[in-house]
Amino acid sequence: MNILAEVNEIDVDKAGELKEGFLVASIKNVGLEEATVNGVALEPGEAKGYPFVGKGYKKIAYDPNRSTLRIMQIL
C-alpha cells in the first residue's frame, strides 16, 4: 500500500496561507502577540484545528502579526 499523505510541521513569523487541498491542519500561536487565522484572532497559546472532513480544504490565510505560529498540516 502506498502512503500518499505528507506531514509538514513548521514555525512561521510571516503572513502566508495553507495551500488548497490540505487534508488536516493545526495552527497554534506560540508567540506573545495576537495573530490572525482565516480572518479570526488567535490569542497567544490558543490553537485552531481543521480536522479531516473527507476531502481537501480551500486555502486558509494566516498572519502572525509580530508573533509566531506553529503549523502542522497533512497534505
Secondary structure, 3 states (H helix, E strand, C coil): CCCCCCEEEEEECCCEEECCCCCEEEEEECCCCCEEECCEEECCCCEEEECCCCCCCCCEEEECCCCCEEEEEEC
